[in-house]
Amino acid sequence: LSIDGFTKVTEVIREARRKIAEIEQLDTAPERVYQINFQVFPLSKQTPREIS
């Protein structure tokens, strides 16, 4: 994933978190508590292009 792609992914996650929080706030009959996790971290080493 390029740096540009990573930036776009983090923006999508940020927007999803905002939408989830909005749904939660508008819910008038909550029944349970849920934990939702988003994790993004590299599984590979940097390519030579990223290092320079």
C-alpha positions as protocol buffer text, in pm:
chain_id: "A"
residue {
  index: 1
  type: LEU
  ca { x: 0 y: 0 z: 0 }
}
residue {
  index: 2
  type: SER
  ca { x: 141 y: 338 z: -93 }
}
residue {
  index: 3
  type: ILE
  ca { x: 151 y: 633 z: 147 }
}
residue {
  index: 4
  type: ASP
  ca { x: -131 y: 790 z: -56 }
}
residue {
  index: 5
  type: GLY
  ca { x: -334 y: 470 z: -29 }
}
residue {
  index: 6
  type: PHE
  ca { x: -266 y: 449 z: 345 }
}
residue {
  index: 7
  type: THR
  ca { x: -385 y: 809 z: 387 }
}
residue {
  index: 8
  type: LYS
  ca { x: -707 y: 727 z: 201 }
}
residue {
  index: 9
  type: VAL
  ca { x: -765 y: 417 z: 415 }
}
residue {
  index: 10
  type: THR
  ca { x: -723 y: 617 z: 737 }
}
residue {
  index: 11
  type: GLU
  ca { x: -973 y: 874 z: 606 }
}
residue {
  index: 12
  type: VAL
  ca { x: -1225 y: 596 z: 532 }
}
residue {
  index: 13
  type: ILE
  ca { x: -1178 y: 454 z: 883 }
}
residue {
  index: 14
  type: ARG
  ca { x: -1218 y: 799 z: 1038 }
}
residue {
  index: 15
  type: GLU
  ca { x: -1544 y: 852 z: 847 }
}
residue {
  index: 16
  type: ALA
  ca { x: -1670 y: 504 z: 942 }
}
residue {
  index: 17
  type: ARG
  ca { x: -1601 y: 577 z: 1310 }
}
residue {
  index: 18
  type: ARG
  ca { x: -1793 y: 905 z: 1280 }
}
residue {
  index: 19
  type: LYS
  ca { x: -2091 y: 731 z: 1119 }
}
residue {
  index: 20
  type: ILE
  ca { x: -2090 y: 454 z: 1380 }
}
residue {
  index: 21
  type: ALA
  ca { x: -2086 y: 711 z: 1661 }
}
residue {
  index: 22
  type: GLU
  ca { x: -2376 y: 895 z: 1497 }
}
residue {
  index: 23
  type: ILE
  ca { x: -2581 y: 573 z: 1472 }
}
residue {
  index: 24
  type: GLU
  ca { x: -2508 y: 504 z: 1839 }
}
residue {
  index: 25
  type: GLN
  ca { x: -2616 y: 852 z: 1944 }
}
residue {
  index: 26
  type: LEU
  ca { x: -2945 y: 828 z: 1752 }
}
residue {
  index: 27
  type: ASP
  ca { x: -3033 y: 480 z: 1882 }
}
residue {
  index: 28
  type: THR
  ca { x: -3321 y: 519 z: 2127 }
}
residue {
  index: 29
  type: ALA
  ca { x: -3330 y: 159 z: 2251 }
}
residue {
  index: 30
  type: PRO
  ca { x: -2977 y: 30 z: 2313 }
}
residue {
  index: 31
  type: GLU
  ca { x: -2956 y: -329 z: 2436 }
}
residue {
  index: 32
  type: ARG
  ca { x: -2585 y: -415 z: 2441 }
}
residue {
  index: 33
  type: VAL
  ca { x: -2239 y: -265 z: 2449 }
}
residue {
  index: 34
  type: TYR
  ca { x: -2007 y: -355 z: 2161 }
}
residue {
  index: 35
  type: GLN
  ca { x: -1637 y: -301 z: 2112 }
}
residue {
  index: 36
  type: ILE
  ca { x: -1530 y: -226 z: 1755 }
}
residue {
  index: 37
  type: ASN
  ca { x: -1160 y: -223 z: 1667 }
}
residue {
  index: 38
  type: PHE
  ca { x: -983 y: -85 z: 1363 }
}
residue {
  index: 39
  type: GLN
  ca { x: -613 y: -160 z: 1335 }
}
residue {
  index: 40
  type: VAL
  ca { x: -380 y: -66 z: 1055 }
}
residue {
  index: 41
  type: PHE
  ca { x: -12 y: -150 z: 1072 }
}
residue {
  index: 42
  type: PRO
  ca { x: 249 y: -267 z: 824 }
}
residue {
  index: 43
  type: LEU
  ca { x: 324 y: -637 z: 786 }
}
residue {
  index: 44
  type: SER
  ca { x: 625 y: -584 z: 562 }
}
residue {
  index: 45
  type: LYS
  ca { x: 949 y: -389 z: 561 }
}
residue {
  index: 46
  type: GLN
  ca { x: 981 y: -62 z: 374 }
}
residue {
  index: 47
  type: THR
  ca { x: 1074 y: -82 z: 9 }
}
residue {
  index: 48
  type: PRO
  ca { x: 1399 y: 91 z: -96 }
}
residue {
  index: 49
  type: ARG
  ca { x: 1192 y: 371 z: -253 }
}
residue {
  index: 50
  type: GLU
  ca { x: 1032 y: 452 z: 87 }
}
residue {
  index: 51
  type: ILE
  ca { x: 1365 y: 458 z: 271 }
}
residue {
  index: 52
  type: SER
  ca { x: 1529 y: 723 z: 51 }
}
